[in-house]
């Protein structure tokens, strides 16, 4: 586990759109149970999807990020994909 995975999982669980397993509690049985529980959370996931759609979806998110980059005083850098990513 790294970066923001634990925080994102907590937010997903808080919205009722999914479940969270903390790294030290991850076992095959815990994963199986979490998957079964998450499969019952369709309503929460649909609410999140509807919110994304109302906000304009992935295209609007990309446009907003690009706008921030072009109006920022920070040097502009576009990440590139490499074989190591």
Buried (B, 14 or more C-beta within 10 A) or exposed (E): EEEEEBEEBEBBBEBEBBBBBEEEEEEEEEEEEBEEEBEEBEEBBEEBEEEEEEEEEEEEEEEEEEEEEEEEEEEEEEEEEEEEE
